[in-house]
């Protein structure tokens, strides 16, 4: 398999604190990778650098052979909207919009007409067990349902990579297990790679590979054999 996303010698500092101390990591096509580590280990900083949310101080990030850490913010913003998908711990859905419009939002921000964007969004509701909830607003959904809407939103643009930051952290154990299974299955079905930041070994076990981060360095698993 080919590498979709590669980070080389990534360094990120916050003042005197070294959040990343020269990290090498490669993510293959269709692979689900869990990045684990205690609070403050650098795992979220690594995700943010790989996703183009922040620039590393040193090192390189390549998406499908294209170097993205040198892009202007406008270019990286467009990349995050089209080639990357995101699932956050608390979903971050817009409370005033119905579920189908929350899912369609990335498409509409990219210039797709509302009717077409909503039609594409609705296609995700049956496979994610959300049929009949298209018009419900986030406040009318359970935590697990809201996260499935967030998964649909992350996948609707057919991204190359989906980033999930503690996607089950606000859910009970069973709901978290079910949500994680759906996230992995739906992402792979969509042909995307998945990077999950978590401190939960049960979440990590749902992925193909685990990468452990401690004090800004990878202990093992950064580059697949």
N, C-alpha and C positions, 0 to 999 in steps of 0.2 A: 504493500500500500504506500501511497505518496504522503509526504508531510504537507498538511494544510496550513498549519500555523507553527512558526518557529521563533523562539526567543534565544538570543545568543549573548552570553556574558552580560546579563541585565543587572544594572546597578541603579538603585534609587535611594537617595538620602533625604531625610527630613531634619535639617539642622545638623547636629552631631550624631544623630541616630541613623544607622545604616539599615534600611528596611529590606533591601535586596543587595546581596554581596557577590554578584557575579553568577547569575543563574542561567543555566542552559536547559531548555525544554523544547520538546517537539511533540506536536499533536498530529496524528494521522487521520486520514479521511475516514469518516464514519465511526471514529473511536470515541468512547466515553471515558473521560479521565477525571478522577477525584483528586483535588489538591487539599491535603489535610495538614493540620498543625494547630497548636494552641493559639489563643488570642495573642496578638502582637508578633506572631512568627513571620509575617510578611506574605501570607497567602493571598489576602485581599489586594495588597499592593501588586503582587504578581499578576493577578487577574486584571487589574486596572491597566497595567502596562501592556499586557497582551491584547486587551480590548480597545486600546487607543484612547482610553479615558484620561490617562496621564502619560507623559513622555518619560522614559527612563533617562537618568543622567548620563549613563553610558550603556553601550550595547545596542543591539539591533532587534527589531521585530519584523518578521516577514509573513505576509498572508499570500498564499499561493504564488510564492516567488517574488512578490512585490513588497518592497520595504515601506512600512507604514509609519514608523516612528519619526521619519523626516517630513511627513505630510503636514500641511497647514491645518489649523484647527477646523476650518470649514470642510476640508477634504476628509478629515478623520470623523467629523460629525456625520457626513454623508455615508461614510463607510459603516459607522455604527448603526445607521438607519437601514442600510440595504444588505450588507454582507454579514452583519452580526445580529444575534437576537439575545435578549436579556430576560432572566427570571430572577426577581429579587425576593428576599425573605418575606416581605409583607405585600408582595404583588404590585404595589404602586399603581393600581388602577385608578382611573379618574371617576370619582363618585357620582358625578352628574351625568355620565354617559351610560347607556345600556351596554350589556356585555358585548354584543356584536359590534358596536361602534368602538369599544375599547380595543377589540381585536383588530378592527379595520384601521385604526389610527395610524400605524406606521406606513401603511399603503397610501393613505390620504396625504400624509405629510410628504410622501415621495411624489405626489402629483397624480395619483390614480383617482379617477372620478369616484365620488362617494358610492354610487350604486354598484359599480364594479368591485370596489373595495369591500363593501358589506357582503356581497355575494361570495367573494373569496373567503371572508371571515366565517361565514355561516358553514362552509364546508368542513370546518374543524369541530363543530359542536357535537356531531354524532360520534366520531371516533374518540373524542375525549369525554364521552358520557355526559354531555351538556345539552342534549336535545331538549327543546322546550324552554330553555333559559336565556334565549337570545335577547329578550327584552328586559331581563332583570338587571337592576343596577347593583353595583358591588355590595351595597348595604343589605341587599336581599339574598345574597349568596352565603353559603357556609365558607369557612376558611379553605377547605379542600377544593370547593367549586371555584372560588376566586383564584386559587393558584392554577387550576386547569385553564381558566380564561387567560391568565398570564402566560401560560405555556403556549396557548394558541396564538397569542399576540407575538410571542417570540419567534414563532415558526411561520407566520403568515407571509413573510417576505421571502421565504425559502433561503435562509441565510446559509453561509458556509460553516459558521461556528455559532453555537449557543453557549452563553455564559450564565451560570446559575450560582448565585451567592446565597448560601444557606437556604435553599428553596423549601426545605421542610421544617425550618427552625421554629416557625410559629404554629405548627400543626401537632396533633397528638400522634402517637407512635403508628397506629394502624393507618390513619389518613396519610401520614407522611410516607409510609411504605408504599401505599397505593399511588400516591402522587409521584413519587420517585420512579416507580415502574413505568407509569405513563410517560413521564418526561423522557426517560431513556428510549422507550419503544418509539414514541412519536418522533423524536429527534433523528433516530436512525432510519426510520421509515421515510423521513424527509430528505435523507442523504446528507445530513449535517453531522459535524463533530460536536461533542458536548464537553464542556469544562465545568466541573462543579466544585465550588469551594465549600468545605464542610469540616466540622469537628466531630461528626457523628460516624462511627465505623459502619453502622448499618446502612447509611447513605452511600458510603464509599464502596461497600460490597456490591452495590447495584451497578457499578461501573466496571469497565474492562481493565483499568489500571489505576493504581494509586500512587500519587507523588506526595512525599512528606517534606514539609518545609519547617525548618527550625532556625531561628535567629538569622533569617534572611538567606539561608542556603538550603539547597535540596540535599536530603540525606540519601535518597535513592529514587530511581524510577523516572527521572526527568526525560531521558531519551530512550525510546523503546528499542529493544534488542532486534 
